[in-house]
Amino acid sequence: MPLYRIRDVADLLGVSDDTARRWSDAGTLASSKDENGRTVVDGAVLAAFAVQHAASAATDTTGVTRSARNHFAGLVTRVVADGVMAQVEMQCGPHRVVSLMSREAAEELGLEPGSRATAVVKATTVIVETPEGNRS
């Protein structure tokens, strides 16, 4: 399993280095020391922690039941609309989500910077990438 330094843990979880270090120091996030005395977190431990703590991120408050499992609550940060289409950008936790829709749909939803919305992603293709040299 890969080991992640506190700086990398913070980047992956979208928090500050200080927050990740506090979690480690408090025992909230299990960690150990590497051969150089640096605090590290096992990849499997980090993955479980990320899943467990995802519930504390912004939640979808619409009360809508849906078949799509990938939904991200957040804030609209930008709307660019022309004659027919609109590009809507959202910040969902540490993730930027961009949606293309009809201008009419964006207007009907009242989408504008600062409005709360949920991005729902349903796709048959999901591309997964890993850093070069990350093969076991």
RANOR-V528992 format. One record per run of one state. SS is the DSSP state (H for helix, E for strand, L for the rest). FROM is the first residue (numbers start at 1). LEN is the number of residues. If there is no record, write none. Layout:
ss=(SS & SS)
from=(FROM & FROM)
len=(LEN & LEN)
This chain:
ss=(L & E & H & L & H & L & E & L & E & H & L & E & L & E & L & E & H & L & E & L)
from=(1 & 3 & 6 & 14 & 17 & 27 & 32 & 34 & 39 & 43 & 57 & 70 & 82 & 85 & 93 & 95 & 103 & 110 & 116 & 122)
len=(2 & 3 & 8 & 3 & 10 & 5 & 2 & 5 & 4 & 14 & 13 & 12 & 3 & 8 & 2 & 8 & 7 & 6 & 6 & 15)
